[in-house]
Amino acid sequence: MTKPGLLFFANTTATFIKRDIALLERDYNVRVFISKQPKGAIPFLIETCKIILFTLANIHSAKLVLCWFADYHSFWPALIAKHAGKSYYLIEGGYDTVYLPEFDYGVFTNRFRSFCVNYSVRNATLNLPVSNFLKSELQQMYGAKINIEVLPTGYNSQLFFSSVKERTVLAIGAVETQKRFLIKGIDRVLAVASILPDIQFKVIGVASIVSDKYIIPANVEMQAVANEKEIQLHLSKAAVYIQFSRREGLPNIVFEAMLSECVVVGINHSGLGEAIGDNGYLLDTWDTNQAKEVILEALKDQEIGVKSRNYVISNYSEKQRSQSMIKLFEQN
């Protein structure tokens, strides 16, 4: 039996994108376009033409169109799918539902970008934010004008494991700019590490061009790049994982830390509080001294790591995500 066609668009090759493609390929003939969204007018126009040509060339053989994130790259697939009478699904992940002017962060940074996002969201057959928090944000912006269902991310628990835990505190984030450094709260990680000199901290993923601008405490080990296997190994050994971001949709790395039986410490806001719940430690708001005390308490906890792993397995499995996607596609 021939699999139905599915056009898949995204603007990153992050692990969770690859994971979704692999899941979808079990039931669909998936054609993938990863937009580079380059800077500069000419490169941007060239990339836009590529998106248009790819969509036009494949839309008639596709049953549906799926796009990860609302941004420049989601506009043309939404427009062409609408005129071709094909279903268009949009997954919102976090940065595509917000604008933080103090950090110039989010998709609503200029009028044209906002237009692309608004069109994509309003014309989606179904919007599929990854968390209830993002759903509430979308509903505040668009009200009853959009169709929406929460579709959480899913994880393969077999990829993550716990080895002998070291007395270390771990933080991970893809940080290549000063803006991302602050959004991911790495400045907060350094601040709390400086008042816990006897505790070893590891920070993975911060580019040297960014970290070189800061004074790094002696008890902090910085690593700019790590592949998936290295990240899994770091998580398996860390006793505590911390996420002090200023904004999160539904952080993949937190679930991966929980699957690795790390004791997770975060802040009770946005999708971060939703992810951790009572399966870790949550600060009501950011406070360096309170973070210090909570980290010390988390380092003593010998039980919640197993609980958090079981929670993710029960509620955020790849199988659950795959089944939910197929069901939503069939119903809409």
Sine and cosine of phi, psi and omega as CSV:
sin_phi,cos_phi,sin_psi,cos_psi,sin_omega,cos_omega
0.00,0.00,0.75,-0.66,-0.02,-1.00
-0.96,0.28,0.73,-0.69,0.02,-1.00
-0.96,0.27,0.61,-0.80,0.07,-1.00
-0.92,0.39,0.48,-0.88,-0.02,-1.00
-0.99,0.15,0.55,-0.84,0.04,-1.00
-0.63,-0.78,0.81,-0.58,0.09,-1.00
-1.00,-0.06,0.79,-0.61,-0.10,-0.99
-0.87,-0.49,0.83,-0.56,0.00,-1.00
-0.85,-0.52,0.61,-0.79,0.08,-1.00
-0.40,-0.92,0.18,-0.98,0.02,-1.00
-0.84,-0.54,0.38,0.93,0.05,-1.00
-0.40,-0.92,0.42,-0.91,0.08,-1.00
-0.96,-0.28,0.50,0.87,0.00,-1.00
-0.85,0.53,0.35,-0.94,-0.06,-1.00
-0.83,0.56,-0.67,0.75,-0.04,-1.00
-0.92,0.39,-0.44,0.90,0.09,-1.00
-0.94,0.34,-0.75,0.66,0.04,-1.00
-0.86,0.51,-0.61,0.79,-0.01,-1.00
-0.90,0.43,-0.67,0.74,0.02,-1.00
-0.92,0.40,-0.65,0.76,0.03,-1.00
-0.87,0.50,-0.71,0.71,0.01,-1.00
-0.88,0.47,-0.64,0.77,0.02,-1.00
-0.90,0.43,-0.70,0.71,-0.05,-1.00
-0.93,0.36,-0.51,0.86,-0.03,-1.00
-0.92,0.40,-0.24,0.97,0.06,-1.00
-0.94,0.34,-0.48,0.88,-0.09,-1.00
-0.86,-0.51,-0.21,0.98,-0.08,-1.00
-0.72,-0.69,0.41,-0.91,0.19,-0.98
-1.00,0.06,0.99,-0.17,-0.18,-0.98
-1.00,-0.07,0.81,-0.59,0.14,-0.99
-0.95,-0.32,0.82,-0.58,-0.18,-0.98
-0.93,-0.37,0.69,-0.73,0.16,-0.99
-0.77,-0.64,0.89,-0.45,0.07,-1.00
-0.98,-0.22,0.92,-0.39,-0.03,-1.00
-0.98,0.18,0.72,-0.69,0.03,-1.00
-0.99,0.11,-0.40,0.92,-0.02,-1.00
0.70,0.71,0.87,0.49,-0.06,-1.00
-0.95,0.33,0.34,-0.94,0.06,-1.00
-1.00,0.07,0.48,-0.88,-0.02,-1.00
0.98,-0.18,0.65,-0.76,-0.11,-0.99
-0.88,0.48,-0.74,0.67,-0.06,-1.00
-0.92,0.40,-0.78,0.62,0.05,-1.00
-0.85,0.53,-0.60,0.80,0.01,-1.00
-0.91,0.42,-0.68,0.73,0.03,-1.00
-0.90,0.44,-0.64,0.77,0.04,-1.00
-0.89,0.46,-0.70,0.71,0.01,-1.00
-0.90,0.44,-0.64,0.77,0.04,-1.00
-0.88,0.48,-0.68,0.73,0.05,-1.00
-0.88,0.48,-0.63,0.78,0.03,-1.00
-0.89,0.46,-0.67,0.74,0.02,-1.00
-0.89,0.46,-0.73,0.69,-0.02,-1.00
-0.88,0.48,-0.75,0.66,-0.03,-1.00
-0.89,0.45,-0.67,0.74,0.02,-1.00
-0.88,0.47,-0.71,0.71,-0.03,-1.00
-0.91,0.41,-0.72,0.69,0.01,-1.00
-0.89,0.46,-0.60,0.80,-0.04,-1.00
-0.94,0.33,-0.40,0.91,-0.13,-0.99
-0.88,-0.48,-0.16,0.99,-0.14,-0.99
-0.90,0.45,-0.58,0.81,-0.10,-1.00
-0.96,0.27,-0.39,0.92,0.04,-1.00
-1.00,-0.06,0.00,1.00,-0.04,-1.00
-0.99,-0.16,0.62,-0.79,0.09,-1.00
-0.99,0.14,-0.57,0.82,-0.04,-1.00
-0.45,-0.90,0.23,-0.97,0.01,-1.00
-0.83,-0.55,0.72,-0.70,0.01,-1.00
-0.79,-0.61,0.75,-0.66,-0.02,-1.00
-0.79,-0.61,0.76,-0.65,0.09,-1.00
-1.00,-0.04,0.86,-0.51,0.00,-1.00
0.97,0.22,0.63,-0.78,0.12,-0.99
-1.00,-0.10,0.83,-0.55,-0.01,-1.00
-0.18,-0.98,-0.32,-0.95,0.02,-1.00
-0.80,0.60,-0.69,0.73,-0.13,-0.99
-0.95,0.32,-0.24,0.97,-0.06,-1.00
-1.00,-0.02,-0.24,0.97,-0.11,-0.99
-0.92,0.40,-0.83,0.56,-0.09,-1.00
-0.90,0.43,-0.66,0.75,0.10,-1.00
-0.86,0.52,-0.63,0.78,0.02,-1.00
-0.91,0.42,-0.71,0.71,-0.02,-1.00
-0.91,0.42,-0.74,0.67,-0.05,-1.00
-0.93,0.36,-0.64,0.77,0.03,-1.00
-0.88,0.47,-0.65,0.76,0.00,-1.00
-0.88,0.48,-0.72,0.69,-0.05,-1.00
-0.97,0.25,-0.35,0.94,0.05,-1.00
-1.00,0.01,-0.06,1.00,0.00,-1.00
0.95,0.31,0.48,0.88,0.00,-1.00
-0.96,-0.27,0.52,-0.85,0.03,-1.00
-0.94,0.35,0.65,-0.76,-0.04,-1.00
-0.78,-0.62,0.85,-0.53,-0.03,-1.00
-0.91,-0.42,0.67,-0.74,-0.08,-1.00
-0.81,-0.59,0.85,-0.53,0.03,-1.00
-0.99,-0.14,0.88,-0.47,0.06,-1.00
-1.00,-0.09,0.76,-0.65,-0.10,-0.99
-0.93,-0.37,-0.22,0.98,0.03,-1.00
0.51,-0.86,-0.90,0.44,-0.04,-1.00
-0.95,0.32,-0.26,0.96,-0.05,-1.00
-1.00,0.00,0.18,0.98,0.06,-1.00
-0.81,-0.58,0.22,0.98,-0.18,-0.98
-0.56,-0.83,0.37,-0.93,0.22,-0.98
-0.66,-0.75,0.89,-0.46,0.07,-1.00
-0.95,-0.31,1.00,-0.09,-0.12,-0.99
-0.87,0.49,-0.51,0.86,-0.03,-1.00
-0.92,0.40,-0.36,0.93,0.03,-1.00
-0.90,-0.44,0.04,1.00,-0.08,-1.00
0.77,0.64,0.75,0.66,-0.13,-0.99
-0.88,-0.47,0.66,-0.75,0.05,-1.00
0.91,-0.42,0.17,-0.98,-0.09,-1.00
-0.97,0.24,-0.35,0.94,-0.08,-1.00
-1.00,0.03,0.77,0.63,-0.06,-1.00
-1.00,-0.05,-0.28,0.96,0.10,-1.00
-0.46,-0.89,0.25,-0.97,-0.13,-0.99
-0.91,0.41,-0.66,0.75,-0.03,-1.00
-0.92,0.39,-0.69,0.72,0.03,-1.00
-0.88,0.47,-0.67,0.74,0.03,-1.00
-0.88,0.48,-0.64,0.77,0.03,-1.00
-0.87,0.49,-0.71,0.70,0.01,-1.00
-0.87,0.49,-0.69,0.73,-0.01,-1.00
-0.91,0.41,-0.75,0.66,-0.04,-1.00
-0.87,0.49,-0.66,0.75,0.02,-1.00
-0.90,0.44,-0.70,0.71,-0.03,-1.00
-0.88,0.48,-0.70,0.71,-0.04,-1.00
-0.93,0.37,-0.74,0.68,-0.08,-1.00
-0.94,0.35,-0.43,0.90,-0.05,-1.00
-0.97,-0.22,0.14,0.99,0.05,-1.00
-0.96,0.29,0.69,-0.73,0.15,-0.99
-0.84,0.55,-0.64,0.77,0.04,-1.00
-0.42,-0.91,0.77,-0.64,0.13,-0.99
-1.00,0.01,0.69,-0.73,-0.11,-0.99
-0.80,-0.59,0.92,0.39,0.04,-1.00
-0.89,0.46,0.49,-0.87,-0.09,-1.00
-0.99,0.13,-0.13,0.99,-0.02,-1.00
-0.56,-0.83,0.35,-0.94,0.08,-1.00
-0.90,0.44,-0.54,0.84,0.05,-1.00
-0.87,0.49,-0.72,0.69,0.01,-1.00
-0.93,0.38,-0.58,0.82,0.07,-1.00
-0.86,0.51,-0.70,0.71,-0.01,-1.00
-0.90,0.43,-0.60,0.80,0.05,-1.00
-0.90,0.43,-0.70,0.71,0.01,-1.00
-0.89,0.45,-0.65,0.76,0.01,-1.00
-0.92,0.40,-0.57,0.82,0.06,-1.00
-0.91,0.41,-0.59,0.81,-0.03,-1.00
-0.99,0.17,-0.64,0.76,-0.17,-0.98
-0.90,-0.44,-0.19,0.98,0.04,-1.00
0.87,0.49,-0.64,-0.77,-0.06,-1.00
-0.99,0.12,0.09,1.00,-0.05,-1.00
-0.96,0.26,-0.19,0.98,-0.05,-1.00
-0.82,-0.58,0.46,-0.89,0.15,-0.99
-1.00,-0.04,0.66,-0.75,-0.13,-0.99
-0.47,-0.88,0.67,-0.75,0.10,-1.00
-0.59,-0.80,0.66,-0.75,0.05,-1.00
-0.97,0.23,0.75,-0.66,0.05,-1.00
-0.77,-0.64,1.00,-0.04,-0.04,-1.00
-0.90,0.43,0.41,-0.91,0.10,-1.00
-0.93,0.36,0.30,-0.95,-0.04,-1.00
-0.75,-0.67,0.43,-0.90,-0.15,-0.99
-0.68,-0.73,0.55,-0.84,0.08,-1.00
-1.00,-0.04,0.97,-0.24,-0.10,-1.00
-0.90,0.44,-0.38,0.92,-0.04,-1.00
-0.94,0.34,-0.31,0.95,0.00,-1.00
-0.98,0.17,-0.24,0.97,-0.09,-1.00
-0.85,-0.53,0.63,-0.78,-0.13,-0.99
-0.50,-0.86,0.22,-0.97,0.03,-1.00
-0.89,-0.46,0.80,-0.60,0.10,-0.99
-0.95,-0.31,-0.32,-0.95,0.03,-1.00
-0.91,0.42,0.87,-0.49,-0.08,-1.00
-0.97,0.24,0.72,-0.69,0.07,-1.00
-0.99,-0.12,0.38,-0.92,0.01,-1.00
-0.98,0.17,0.91,0.41,-0.02,-1.00
-0.79,-0.61,0.44,-0.90,0.05,-1.00
-0.90,-0.43,0.81,-0.59,-0.14,-0.99
-0.91,-0.42,0.61,-0.79,0.15,-0.99
-0.68,-0.73,0.67,-0.74,-0.04,-1.00
-0.72,-0.69,0.67,-0.74,0.07,-1.00
-0.18,-0.98,0.63,-0.77,0.07,-1.00
-0.98,0.20,0.98,-0.18,-0.13,-0.99
-0.83,-0.55,0.95,-0.30,-0.01,-1.00
-0.89,-0.46,-0.07,1.00,0.00,-1.00
-0.68,-0.73,0.28,-0.96,0.07,-1.00
-0.88,0.48,-0.61,0.79,0.01,-1.00
-0.87,0.50,-0.75,0.67,0.00,-1.00
-0.91,0.42,-0.56,0.83,0.03,-1.00
-0.84,0.54,-0.69,0.72,-0.02,-1.00
-0.98,0.22,-0.67,0.74,0.01,-1.00
-0.86,0.51,-0.67,0.74,0.00,-1.00
-0.99,0.17,-0.03,1.00,0.10,-0.99
0.94,0.35,0.44,0.90,-0.01,-1.00
-0.92,0.38,-0.50,0.87,0.10,-1.00
-0.87,0.49,-0.57,0.82,0.05,-1.00
-0.94,0.34,-0.61,0.80,0.05,-1.00
-0.87,0.49,-0.72,0.70,0.01,-1.00
-0.91,0.42,-0.59,0.81,-0.02,-1.00
-0.91,0.42,-0.71,0.71,-0.02,-1.00
-0.96,0.27,-0.53,0.85,0.05,-1.00
-0.90,0.44,-0.56,0.83,-0.03,-1.00
-0.93,0.38,-0.37,0.93,0.03,-1.00
-0.96,-0.26,0.18,0.98,0.14,-0.99
-0.79,-0.62,0.87,0.48,-0.14,-0.99
-0.89,0.46,-0.33,0.95,-0.02,-1.00
-1.00,-0.01,-0.04,1.00,0.00,-1.00
-0.96,-0.28,0.71,-0.70,0.03,-1.00
-0.99,0.11,0.80,-0.60,0.06,-1.00
-0.93,-0.38,0.57,-0.82,0.13,-0.99
-0.80,-0.60,0.75,-0.66,0.04,-1.00
-0.85,-0.53,0.88,-0.48,-0.09,-1.00
-0.92,-0.38,0.74,-0.67,0.16,-0.99
0.95,-0.30,0.01,1.00,-0.01,-1.00
-1.00,-0.03,0.88,-0.48,-0.01,-1.00
-0.88,0.48,0.60,-0.80,-0.04,-1.00
-0.88,0.48,-0.50,0.87,0.01,-1.00
-0.89,0.45,-0.39,0.92,0.05,-1.00
-1.00,-0.06,-0.77,0.64,-0.08,-1.00
-0.90,0.43,-0.46,0.89,-0.01,-1.00
-0.90,0.43,-0.27,0.96,-0.01,-1.00
-1.00,0.10,-0.09,1.00,-0.09,-1.00
-0.87,-0.49,0.42,-0.91,0.14,-0.99
-0.99,0.12,0.90,-0.44,-0.05,-1.00
-1.00,-0.08,0.86,-0.52,0.04,-1.00
-0.84,0.55,0.48,-0.88,-0.07,-1.00
-0.88,0.47,-0.43,0.91,-0.04,-1.00
-1.00,-0.03,0.22,0.98,0.01,-1.00
-0.93,-0.38,0.84,-0.54,0.09,-1.00
-0.99,-0.15,0.84,-0.54,-0.01,-1.00
-0.97,-0.26,0.71,-0.70,0.10,-1.00
-0.75,-0.66,0.84,-0.54,-0.14,-0.99
-0.95,0.30,-0.66,0.75,-0.11,-0.99
-0.74,-0.67,0.60,-0.80,0.09,-1.00
-0.51,-0.86,0.66,-0.75,0.07,-1.00
-1.00,0.10,0.03,-1.00,-0.09,-1.00
-0.87,0.49,-0.68,0.74,-0.02,-1.00
-0.90,0.43,-0.64,0.77,0.02,-1.00
-0.91,0.42,-0.65,0.76,0.02,-1.00
-0.89,0.45,-0.69,0.72,0.04,-1.00
-0.86,0.51,-0.63,0.77,0.01,-1.00
-0.93,0.37,-0.69,0.72,0.05,-1.00
-0.86,0.51,-0.70,0.71,-0.01,-1.00
-0.90,0.43,-0.61,0.79,-0.04,-1.00
-0.90,0.43,-0.47,0.88,-0.07,-1.00
-1.00,-0.09,-0.39,0.92,-0.09,-1.00
-0.96,0.27,0.72,-0.69,0.06,-1.00
-0.96,0.27,-0.65,0.76,-0.07,-1.00
-0.78,-0.62,0.68,-0.73,0.13,-0.99
-0.91,-0.42,0.74,-0.67,-0.02,-1.00
-0.88,-0.47,0.63,-0.78,0.05,-1.00
-0.71,-0.70,0.97,-0.23,-0.07,-1.00
-0.93,-0.36,0.56,0.83,-0.03,-1.00
-0.87,0.49,0.46,-0.89,0.12,-0.99
-1.00,0.08,-0.18,0.98,-0.04,-1.00
-0.28,-0.96,0.72,-0.69,0.08,-1.00
-0.53,-0.85,0.59,-0.80,0.11,-0.99
-0.99,0.12,-0.92,0.39,0.17,-0.99
-0.39,-0.92,1.00,-0.09,-0.22,-0.97
-0.93,0.38,0.90,-0.44,0.02,-1.00
-0.85,0.53,-0.69,0.73,-0.10,-1.00
-0.90,0.44,-0.49,0.87,0.04,-1.00
-0.91,0.41,-0.69,0.72,0.04,-1.00
-0.91,0.42,-0.60,0.80,0.03,-1.00
-0.92,0.40,-0.60,0.80,0.07,-1.00
-0.91,0.41,-0.65,0.76,0.02,-1.00
-0.91,0.42,-0.63,0.77,0.05,-1.00
-0.91,0.42,-0.42,0.91,0.01,-1.00
-1.00,0.01,0.13,0.99,0.04,-1.00
0.90,0.44,0.46,0.89,0.18,-0.98
-0.96,0.28,0.50,-0.87,0.18,-0.98
-1.00,0.08,0.89,-0.45,-0.14,-0.99
-1.00,-0.08,0.70,-0.71,0.07,-1.00
-0.84,-0.54,0.79,-0.62,0.02,-1.00
-0.56,-0.83,-0.23,-0.97,0.01,-1.00
-0.90,-0.44,0.65,-0.76,-0.11,-0.99
-0.99,0.15,0.96,0.26,0.09,-1.00
-0.48,-0.88,0.25,-0.97,0.01,-1.00
0.69,0.72,-0.57,-0.82,-0.03,-1.00
-0.98,0.21,-0.11,0.99,-0.01,-1.00
-0.93,0.37,-0.74,0.68,0.04,-1.00
-0.90,0.43,-0.58,0.81,0.03,-1.00
-0.90,0.43,-0.63,0.78,-0.02,-1.00
-0.93,0.36,-0.70,0.71,-0.11,-0.99
-0.99,0.15,-0.73,0.68,-0.02,-1.00
0.82,0.58,-0.75,-0.66,0.02,-1.00
-0.99,-0.16,0.39,0.92,0.02,-1.00
-0.97,-0.25,0.42,0.91,0.02,-1.00
-0.08,-1.00,-0.41,-0.91,-0.02,-1.00
-0.88,-0.48,0.75,-0.66,-0.03,-1.00
-0.84,-0.54,0.76,-0.65,0.15,-0.99
-0.99,0.12,0.64,-0.77,0.04,-1.00
-0.91,0.41,-0.59,0.81,0.06,-1.00
-0.44,-0.90,0.15,-0.99,-0.04,-1.00
-0.97,0.24,0.80,-0.60,0.10,-1.00
-0.48,-0.88,0.85,-0.52,-0.11,-0.99
-0.87,0.49,-0.71,0.71,-0.03,-1.00
-0.93,0.38,-0.62,0.78,0.06,-1.00
-0.91,0.41,-0.63,0.78,0.05,-1.00
-0.87,0.50,-0.65,0.76,0.05,-1.00
-0.84,0.54,-0.76,0.65,-0.05,-1.00
-0.91,0.41,-0.63,0.78,-0.01,-1.00
-0.93,0.37,-0.63,0.78,0.04,-1.00
-0.89,0.46,-0.68,0.74,0.04,-1.00
-0.88,0.47,-0.62,0.78,0.04,-1.00
-0.93,0.37,-0.66,0.75,-0.01,-1.00
-0.90,0.44,-0.57,0.82,0.00,-1.00
-0.91,0.42,-0.37,0.93,0.01,-1.00
-1.00,0.00,-0.26,0.97,-0.11,-0.99
-0.97,0.26,0.86,-0.51,-0.03,-1.00
-0.95,-0.30,0.03,1.00,-0.16,-0.99
-0.88,-0.47,-0.58,0.81,-0.19,-0.98
-0.94,0.33,-0.36,0.93,0.01,-1.00
-0.87,0.50,-0.72,0.69,0.02,-1.00
-0.91,0.42,-0.65,0.76,0.02,-1.00
-0.87,0.49,-0.69,0.72,-0.04,-1.00
-0.92,0.39,-0.61,0.79,0.05,-1.00
-0.88,0.48,-0.74,0.68,-0.01,-1.00
-0.89,0.46,-0.57,0.82,0.02,-1.00
-0.90,0.45,-0.71,0.71,-0.01,-1.00
-0.92,0.39,-0.68,0.74,0.02,-1.00
-0.85,0.52,-0.64,0.77,-0.06,-1.00
-0.97,0.22,-0.44,0.90,-0.16,-0.99
-0.87,-0.50,-0.27,0.96,-0.10,-1.00
-0.68,-0.74,0.75,0.67,-0.01,-1.00
-1.00,0.08,0.39,-0.92,0.10,-1.00
-0.86,0.51,-0.62,0.79,-0.02,-1.00
-0.88,0.48,-0.69,0.72,0.01,-1.00
-0.89,0.46,-0.68,0.74,0.00,-1.00
-0.91,0.42,-0.72,0.70,-0.01,-1.00
-0.87,0.50,-0.73,0.68,0.00,-1.00
-0.90,0.44,-0.63,0.78,0.01,-1.00
-0.91,0.40,-0.67,0.74,0.02,-1.00
-0.87,0.50,-0.77,0.64,-0.03,-1.00
-0.87,0.50,-0.68,0.73,-0.01,-1.00
-0.89,0.45,-0.70,0.72,0.00,-1.00
-0.91,0.41,-0.63,0.78,0.03,-1.00
-0.89,0.45,-0.63,0.77,-0.03,-1.00
-0.95,0.31,-0.53,0.85,-0.07,-1.00
-0.99,0.11,-0.32,0.95,-0.07,-1.00
-0.87,-0.50,0.00,0.00,0.00,0.00
